[in-house]
Amino acid sequence: MNTPIRYSFGADEHLFAEVSDSMSLEAFFKGMAVTRAVEHMALDGVLDVCLANASFQIRFDPDRIAPQTLLDAVKSAEAGAVAERSLHTRIIEIPVLYNDPWTYETLMRFRDRHQDPLATDLEYAARINGLADVEAFIEAHSGAPWFVSMVGFVAGLPFMFQMVERERQLQVPKYLRPRTDTPKLTLGHGGCFGCIYSVRGAGGYQMFGVTPAPIYDPQQNLAYLKEHMVFFRPGDIVQFKPMSREDYDHAVAEVDAGRFDLRIRPVEFSLDAFLADPVGYPQSLSQVLA
């Protein structure tokens, strides 16, 4: 991507950078290269560097670094940054109970806010994506891995998009009006983005199921959360795996006992390999979990 980044200031403490008008892996890798370069500068006064889908934001202390000085430094980082075409990351298997009773109860309470009050979220999503039924939608949703491009909005919530050709992207609009309730660890979907609600709260994404796997825990009770209370990070690759109610209940019991763990494997993601083979290459990544 050769398009210059657009910069703007937000109040006195934030520098916002728009890498691209639309999300793409090219935009993500460019943003990652620039933010890494900024972090390596170790500028006095820079407090946080937050990478997003097709943008990034820097929080700074204007008493320690002048806004124009920061902007000049970031532009210098942009000019010198070379976007890497590969990423050392990890692929994570996330078990999911699709069509679960808890999101079903919740979505039924909020049907007056939905585009199709007579259908469930899964039924609606299957229909507008031209799929035969809910089972076909679940197969498509779990049939290819997802790339985590941003973590935020609330603590630990990952935004991700499926690693398929653009014409195969599952697209479902958000609710007409947001709900005031969403079960913790709900799989949500809005536009072409999927997410996992890390905590219970308001939300507007369609609800497809729940995972038993905690992804945000200040107590850090499970082994995979010992390093950090927020599990996901940008660049992670997620493979959803449908599970039965029996398996879900067993997993929840393991979580409560502190024994639950996730299947996590290191992988090297190649942007060029994905662009050359957007069908076969993601499947080869998923096979690392086999």
C-alpha positions in Angstrom: 0.0 0.0 0.0 1.5 3.3 -1.1 -1.3 5.6 0.0 -0.1 8.0 2.6 -1.5 7.7 6.1 -3.9 10.4 7.1 -3.2 11.9 10.6 -5.4 14.0 12.9 -5.3 15.0 16.6 -8.0 14.0 19.0 -8.2 16.6 21.8 -4.9 17.2 23.5 -3.6 13.6 24.1 -4.3 11.5 21.0 -2.9 11.2 17.5 -5.2 9.2 15.2 -3.9 7.6 12.0 -6.1 6.3 9.1 -4.1 3.8 7.2 -6.9 2.9 4.8 -10.6 3.6 4.1 -11.3 -0.2 4.2 -10.0 -3.1 6.2 -7.6 -5.4 4.5 -4.6 -7.5 5.5 -2.4 -5.1 3.5 -3.7 -2.2 5.6 -3.2 -4.2 8.8 0.4 -5.1 8.0 1.2 -1.5 7.1 -0.3 -0.2 10.4 1.6 -2.9 12.3 4.9 -1.9 10.7 4.5 1.8 11.6 3.3 1.1 15.2 6.2 -1.2 15.8 8.6 1.4 14.4 7.1 4.0 16.8 7.4 1.6 19.7 11.1 1.0 18.9 11.7 4.8 19.0 10.8 4.7 22.7 9.7 8.4 22.6 9.4 10.1 25.9 5.8 11.1 26.5 4.2 8.3 24.4 1.9 6.5 26.7 0.0 3.9 24.5 0.2 2.7 20.9 -3.0 1.0 19.9 -3.3 -0.8 16.5 -6.8 -1.3 15.0 -8.3 -2.7 11.9 -7.1 -0.2 9.4 -5.9 2.6 11.7 -3.9 3.2 14.9 -4.0 5.7 17.7 -1.3 7.0 19.9 -1.9 8.5 23.4 0.7 10.9 24.6 1.5 13.4 27.3 1.6 16.9 25.7 3.7 18.2 28.6 6.4 15.7 27.7 6.3 15.7 23.9 4.8 18.4 21.7 2.1 17.3 19.3 4.0 18.4 16.2 7.2 16.7 17.4 5.2 13.5 17.8 3.6 13.8 14.4 7.0 14.4 12.7 8.4 11.4 14.5 5.5 9.1 13.4 5.7 10.4 9.8 9.4 9.6 9.9 8.6 6.1 11.1 6.0 5.7 8.3 8.6 6.8 5.7 11.2 4.3 7.0 8.9 1.4 7.9 8.9 -1.6 5.6 5.7 -3.7 6.0 6.6 -7.2 6.7 4.9 -9.8 4.5 4.9 -12.5 7.2 4.0 -12.7 10.8 5.1 -15.0 13.6 1.9 -15.6 15.5 -0.3 -18.4 16.9 -3.4 -20.2 15.8 -6.0 -20.9 18.5 -8.9 -23.4 18.5 -11.9 -21.8 20.2 -14.7 -24.3 21.0 -18.2 -23.0 20.4 -21.7 -24.1 21.4 -23.7 -22.7 18.4 -27.4 -22.1 18.8 -27.1 -22.2 22.6 -30.0 -21.5 25.0 -28.5 -18.4 26.6 -28.1 -16.3 23.5 -31.5 -17.6 22.3 -33.2 -16.4 25.4 -31.5 -13.0 25.0 -32.2 -12.6 21.4 -35.9 -13.4 21.9 -36.1 -10.6 24.5 -34.9 -8.1 22.0 -36.7 -9.2 18.8 -38.3 -5.7 18.5 -34.8 -4.4 17.8 -34.1 -6.9 15.0 -34.5 -6.8 11.3 -36.5 -10.0 11.3 -38.4 -10.5 14.5 -39.8 -13.9 13.4 -36.4 -15.5 12.9 -33.4 -16.2 15.2 -30.1 -14.5 14.5 -28.7 -17.7 13.0 -31.7 -18.2 10.8 -31.6 -14.6 9.6 -27.8 -14.8 9.0 -28.2 -18.0 7.0 -31.0 -16.5 4.8 -29.4 -13.2 3.9 -26.1 -15.0 3.1 -27.9 -17.3 0.7 -27.3 -20.5 2.7 -29.8 -23.3 3.0 -30.2 -23.4 6.7 -28.6 -22.8 10.1 -26.4 -25.9 9.8 -25.0 -24.6 6.5 -24.3 -21.2 8.1 -22.5 -22.8 11.1 -20.4 -24.9 8.6 -19.4 -21.8 6.7 -18.7 -19.8 9.9 -16.4 -22.5 11.3 -15.1 -23.7 8.0 -12.2 -21.3 7.7 -10.0 -19.5 10.3 -10.4 -15.9 11.4 -7.8 -13.2 11.7 -7.8 -11.0 14.8 -7.2 -7.4 13.6 -8.0 -5.5 16.7 -8.6 -6.0 20.5 -10.6 -3.4 22.4 -13.9 -1.5 22.7 -14.2 -3.3 26.0 -11.4 -5.1 27.8 -10.2 -8.2 25.9 -12.8 -8.2 23.1 -11.3 -9.4 19.7 -12.5 -8.1 16.4 -11.8 -10.6 13.6 -12.6 -11.3 10.0 -12.7 -14.6 8.2 -9.8 -15.6 6.0 -11.7 -16.3 2.8 -12.1 -14.5 -0.5 -14.0 -11.2 -0.3 -17.1 -12.6 -2.1 -17.3 -15.4 0.5 -17.2 -13.1 3.5 -20.2 -13.7 5.8 -22.0 -10.4 6.2 -24.8 -9.6 8.6 -25.9 -6.2 9.8 -26.0 -5.2 13.4 -29.3 -5.0 15.3 -31.5 -2.0 14.3 -31.0 -0.8 17.9 -28.5 -2.1 20.4 -29.5 -4.6 23.1 -29.0 -3.7 26.8 -27.8 -7.3 27.5 -25.4 -9.8 25.8 -24.2 -13.0 27.6 -20.6 -13.2 28.4 -18.5 -15.1 25.8 -21.1 -14.7 23.1 -19.9 -15.0 19.5 -21.1 -11.8 17.8 -21.2 -10.7 14.2 -21.7 -7.2 12.6 -21.0 -6.4 9.0 -18.2 -8.7 8.0 -16.6 -8.7 11.5 -16.9 -11.3 14.1 -16.1 -10.9 17.8 -16.3 -12.6 21.2 -17.9 -10.6 23.9 -15.4 -10.8 26.7 -17.9 -9.6 29.4 -21.6 -9.4 29.8 -23.1 -6.1 28.7 -24.8 -4.1 26.0 -24.2 -5.0 22.3 -25.6 -4.8 18.8 -24.0 -7.7 17.0 -25.9 -10.7 15.9 -25.5 -13.6 18.4 -24.5 -17.1 17.1 -23.4 -19.0 20.1 -21.1 -19.1 23.2 -17.7 -20.4 24.0 -16.7 -21.8 27.4 -13.2 -20.3 27.1 -12.6 -17.2 29.2 -10.7 -14.6 27.2 -10.4 -11.9 29.8 -9.8 -12.6 33.5 -8.2 -10.1 36.0 -7.7 -13.1 38.4 -5.7 -15.0 35.7 -6.9 -18.4 37.0 -6.2 -20.4 33.9 -2.8 -21.4 32.5 -3.2 -19.6 29.1 -4.1 -16.3 31.0 -1.1 -16.4 33.3 1.0 -14.2 31.0 -1.7 -11.5 30.6 -5.3 -11.1 31.8 -6.3 -10.2 28.1 -5.8 -13.3 26.0 -6.1 -12.1 22.4 -3.7 -9.9 20.5 -3.7 -8.5 17.0 -2.4 -11.0 14.5 -3.8 -14.1 16.3 -5.6 -16.6 14.1 -8.7 -18.3 15.4 -10.3 -21.5 14.3 -13.8 -22.1 15.7 -14.8 -25.6 16.5 -18.5 -26.5 17.0 -19.1 -28.5 20.2 -22.1 -30.3 21.8 -24.0 -29.2 24.9 -22.4 -32.1 26.8 -18.9 -31.1 25.8 -19.8 -27.4 26.7 -20.9 -28.4 30.2 -17.8 -30.4 30.7 -15.6 -27.5 29.6 -17.4 -25.1 31.9 -16.8 -27.5 34.8 -13.1 -27.6 33.8 -13.0 -23.8 33.8 -14.5 -23.7 37.3 -11.9 -26.2 38.5 -9.0 -24.2 37.0 -8.1 -27.0 34.6 -9.4 -25.8 31.3 -6.9 -25.1 28.5 -7.0 -24.1 24.9 -5.2 -25.6 21.9 -2.6 -23.1 20.8 0.1 -23.6 18.2 2.7 -21.3 16.8 2.5 -20.5 13.1 4.0 -18.2 10.6 1.4 -16.4 8.6 2.4 -15.3 5.0 0.4 -12.5 3.5 1.7 -13.4 0.0 0.8 -17.1 0.4 -2.7 -16.1 1.5 -3.2 -13.7 -1.4 -2.0 -16.4 -3.8 -4.3 -19.1 -2.4 -7.1 -17.7 -0.2 -8.8 -21.1 0.0 -6.0 -23.7 0.4 -3.6 -21.6 2.5 -6.0 -21.0 5.5 -6.9 -24.7 5.5 -3.2 -25.5 5.8 -2.9 -23.2 8.8 -5.9 -25.0 10.5 -4.2 -28.3 10.0 -1.5 -27.2 12.4 -4.1 -27.9 15.1 -4.8 -31.4 14.0 
